């Protein structure tokens, strides 16, 4: 499931770049904080279908395109995604990092 969220986040990032929309403007249009917008882009949250509709309207695309687009992972903030030959290992490491960051934020 985490891999789906990350893929969606990468695709949102790619479509944001194509539409020349910054994460700050994206957050503003959705009524989110910039931190929450980045959590979506990083694939750290599950995006409900109704919110996915709002995102596709902002990006000028469809849900199908957003879910199935195959990004070449040239998003600078997400370059690490192409370095792993086994995507399961990437998911495990990213999940551990996410847990660590959440623990640090709570402390």
Order of alpha helices (4+ residues) and beta strands (2+ residues): alpha-alpha-alpha-alpha-alpha-alpha
